[in-house]
Amino acid sequence: MLLASCCLGAASLQAAESTVARGKYLVQVGGCGDCHTPGYFLGKADESRYLGGSDVGFKIPPGTFVGANLTPDKETGLGSWSVEQIVTAMTKGQRPDGRMLSEVMPWRDFAHLTPADAKSIAMYLKSLPPVNHKVPGPLGPNEKPDFPVLTVVAP
């Protein structure tokens, strides 16, 4: 933090900290930890791996999807994604590789975030401690998961 304060200046550092704090608040009230923290759907969230990716999948047409690792781990999380790429995925459903996110991810709802709030969330995610946890999937409709799955059944 000393390096940041000498290079950014007090006002810039305070603004950055305020932005990250806003992002943390939005992530908490948005329930992001529910789908993106291991153990949550098994009754005991592993807070030491908060937002490090789920261990339970959602089975919906056209396959099975697991909540991604949202920490800045370069190998298994968002570490190589820019703030802008995170905002695009969150608000437009498009990953940097061009693939669309699953319908389980409520990106259409997040499309209504203000640009400042979306950026705050992305900056908060970039500020988290990295968690090395590769989530399984996505799996196609004929692939059998070897992990717990919540199945969504259409009426």
PyMOL commands that set and color helices and strands:
alter all, ss='L'
color gray80, all
select helices_A, chain A and resi 2-8+10-29+32-36+40-42+47-49+83-92+107-110+115-127
alter helices_A, ss='H'
color red, helices_A
select strands_A, chain A and resi 57-60+63-66+149-151
alter strands_A, ss='S'
color yellow, strands_A
deselect
rebuild
show_as cartoon
